[in-house]
């Protein structure tokens, strides 16, 4: 269908699409084609502006979800293409589509995109960290067991039904910490996180999470500056969890995440899981898509740094233009090329 659209007279093709599949499918396809036509190899663009551009040219938010799926497929299968194509795909996925997955709360997809992109963009660093993680796996597993053991006993005594598990941080996350903190692999203290997942009824979730927090911090001393409460104030993506950092055995800092089964599913699957827990009602599907658009439109820090930053919202009176060099420029609706020239030469 994509090929048919490109090589058929536009007016006739649009009419044909409308007749066969209806307005919704035509709108989705138009968004996909416009997105695919952006010359990313020439484009110098930040993730925030790229998200705004996608929202502007894609009349149906479904186009963005399909494009996200396409890029995930491409990076998963990048080993089948030549080195130049691998680098191109990895660059686009890392810089643009991983931040979109992050904004939507699709953390498992975001993590996979980041790790696979790093594998092709920084191969030697990726292999070095992966090797060191494998070499320290036995020690890490033993430490996690010793950390979890007393908590399991205490939580069981308090009749709290939950699962406690340790998960390694992603290679990309560890590498990012090495860069931002200016340290070597051995000096990154939080290479893994402990996650407590509570089986709790919706009405008791907040109370149960804070109860577990109290038990954990009675056993291990917390760092008060590292407490993050995303239960009282969930992220735009719907993410809910309590995060704290405590001093574990051997005086090592350990990150602990406390959440319920429902919160954990939303953390991994974003709005798709969020709507599963809502009451079924007529038109819920379109409401779900509206929530996704809202999550993309709201400015939010795209890294693990949780400090607020002032970012521009998406305005309906903005237009985006590309220079012959592929640079993205922004102007107001109604402005001419001459206005744009003065706008960027006088600033």
N, C-alpha and C positions, 0 to 999 in steps of 0.2 A: 504493500500500500504506500509505503514511504517513497519508493521508486516511482510509482504511478503519479504521485502528487508532484514530484520534482519535474517529471517530463511531460506532463499533460498541461493543457491550458488551465491556468489557475482558477478562473471563474467556473469553467465546466467541471473541473475536478471537485471543487468545493460543493457545487450543487449535487454532484454524484454521491459524494460522501454523506451529505445531508440526507439524501433520499434513501440510501442503503442502511446507514448506521445511526442517523439522527444527529441532532445538534451537539449533544454531549461528546460523542466520539470524535466528531469533527474538531471540536474545540480542544480536546486533549491532543489530537494529532498535530494540530497547528502549533500548540505549545512545544511539543517535542521537536518539530522541524525547526522552529525558531531557535530553540536552545542548541540544537545540533549545528546550526549555521554560525554560531559564535566561534570565531577563529581564536581558540584558546592558545595556540602556539605563538600567536603574535600579541596576545593580550596581557597587559600588565594590570592586574586587578586584585583587590583584596577580597577576602571571603565575604565581608559584610556588604560591600557593593555588589558582589556577584549575586548574593541572595536577593537583594533589592531588584537587580536586573531581571532575575528569573521570575520574580513575582510580577514584574511589569509586563513581560512578554508572554507569560503563561496564563491565559485566562482561566484555566482549570488547574487547581493545585495538584491534581492527580498526575499531571505531566511531570512535575518535579519528583514525585515519588517513583514514577517509572524510570526517569533518568537516573535517579539515585541507585535503583536496582541494576540498571544497565552498567553503571560505573563499578558497582560492586562485582558484577560478573566479569568485567574486563580486568580488574586488578587481580581477581582470583585466577584468571587464566592467562596472566601476563607472561608466564614462562613459555607459552606457545608462540610468542612473537619475537622479533629480533630486538636487540639491545636498545636501539634508538626508540622503537615504539614502546618498550618497557619503561624507559625513562620519561617519555611523554605522558603516558597513562598515569604513572606513579606521581608525577609532578601535579597533574590536574586533580587527582583523587586526594592527595595530601593537602594541597592548598585550598581546594574549593569544596569537595564533596564530603570529606571527613568532618569539616565544621558544620555542614548542613545536617549530617547525621547527629552530631553533638547537639545542635539546636533543637532537634526533634526528640531528643532523649533516647535515641537508638544507640546506646553506649556499646553494645556488643558489636554492632556494625561499624561504629566509629573506631573502636579499638582495632578491629580486623583491618580496616582501611589504612589506619596509621602504620600498623606493623608491616603489612604487605608493601606499602609504599616505601617505607624505610629500607626494606629488604632489597629493593631495586635502586633506590637513590643513594643509599649509604651502605653498600653491601658489606664492606670490611667491618665497619662498626657493628652492624647488625649481627654478623657471625661471631664477633668477639664477645658481645654481651650474651648471646644465646649459649655460647660455649661455657662462659663463666657461670651462668644460671644452672646449666646442667651439672657442672662440677660441684656446685654448692647445694644441690638439690637435697641430698641426704641430711646435711646439717640443718637446712631450712625446714624440712619435714619434721625432724626431731624437735626443733625449737617450737614449731607450731603445736605439736602434741603436748609439750610440757606447758605451754602457755594456756592451752584450752582445757587441760585436765581438771584443774581446780574450779574453773568456771562451770564446767559441766556438772560437777558434783553439787555446787552451790545452787545452780539454777534448777536442778532436779529436786533438791531439797525444798526449794521454794515452789515446787509444782508448776514451773513455767515450761510449757511445751515448746521447744525450739530446736533448731539445728545450728551447730557452730562449725564453721569450716574456714580454712585458710586458703587464700587465692594469691598466686604470684601477680605482681604488677606486670603490665605489658612491657615488652622490650622498648617500645617507643617512649613509654612513660618514664622508664628508668633512664634512658638516654637524655630525655628532656630535663630530668632532675640533675643529671651530671652536668649539663650545659648551664642551667640557670644557677646552680649552687657552686659551679666551678670546682667539682670534686671528681675523683676517680670512682670506678664501679664499687670498689671495696668500701668507700666512704658513704655511699647511699644507704641510709639506715632502714628506710621503709621499702624494701624490695617486695614486700607482700602485705596483705591486709587480712585481718580477721573479720569475718562477717557473721553476725548473729541474726538468724531469720526466725521470727516468732510466729507461731500459729495463734492468731488472735482475731477476735471478732472486731468488726469495723468500729463499733462504739467504744471499744476498749484499747484501740491501737496506741493512741498517744500515751495513755497511762502505762501500758505494758512496756513500751519502748523506754520510757524514763525509769521505770522500775528496774529493767535490765541494766540500764546505764548506771543506776545507783549501786547495784550488786557488783558490777565490773569495777567501778571506781572505788568501791570499798576494798577490793582485793588488790588492784593495781593503781598506783598514783597517777592521776591524769595531768596533762598540760592544759591549764585553763584557757590558754590562748589558742588552742587547737580544737575547740568545741565548735561544731557546725550543726545548727538546728534547722534542717530542711523539712521538718514535720510541721512545725508551727507556721513556717513560711516556705512552701514548696517552690521549686524552681519553675520557670516558665514552661519547661517540658513536662511538668507533672512529677518530677523526681522528688521523692520523700525519703528521708533517712536521717539518723543521728550519726555524726562522725565525731570521734574523739581520738586523741593520741595519748597512750599511757606508757609508763615505764614497766617493762616486762622483766623476765629472768635475765640475769647477767647485765642489768641496767641498760637494756636496749629499748629504744622507742618503738612502739607498735601501734599502727593505726587500727582502730576498731570501728566497724560500721554496724549499726543496729537498725533493723527494719522488720516489717511484717512480710508474710508471704505475698500479700497484695502489692506492697511497696516494691518488693524485689522484682516481681514480674513487670511492673511499670518501669523500673529502673533499667531492665534489660530490653524491653520491647516498646517503650515509649507510649504514645497515645493509643496505639493499637490495643495494648493491654488495659490502658486506662478506661477505654470505652466498654471493655468486656465486663467491668465491674459496675457500670452504670445501668440503671433500669432501662429495659428495652422500651423504646417509644417510637412513634411514627416520625420519620425524618431524622433519626439518630445518625444515619450515615453522613448526611450533609453537615450536621452539627460537628461530627468528628473531623471532617475536612476543614471546617471553619476553625476548629481548634488548632489544626496543623498550620493553617495560614497565619493565625494569630501568633503561634510560637515562632514562626519564621520572621514575622514582621517586628516582633518586639526585640529591641537591642539587648544583647546579653553577651557577657564576656565569653569568648570562644576557647579559652584555655582553662586550666585547672585553678588559676588564680581567681578567687571569688570576690575580689574587690570590685565595686561598681565602677563603670566607666561611662562617660557621656558619649552615646553613639546616636547618630541620626536615625530618625524613624522614616518609614516609607511614606512619602507624600504623593498624593495623586496628581499634583501639579508639576511633577518632575518628569523630564524626559532624559533618555540616555542616548549618547551618540558615540560612534567609533571614529577615530582618526584613521588615515591611511596606514599609520604605523601600528594600529591595533589598540591604541590607548582608549580607555573608557572615559568619556567626559559627561558631566551632568549639567543640565540647564533647566530653565523653566518652560512650561508649555507656552507656545506663542513666540518664543525667541527665534530669531533668524540666525543664519550662519555668521553674519556680521556681528550680531550680539555676542555669539559664542567666542568669536575672535577677540573682541575687546575684553570679554569676561576673563579669559585665560592669559592674555598678554599684559593686562594691567594689574594682575594679582601676583 
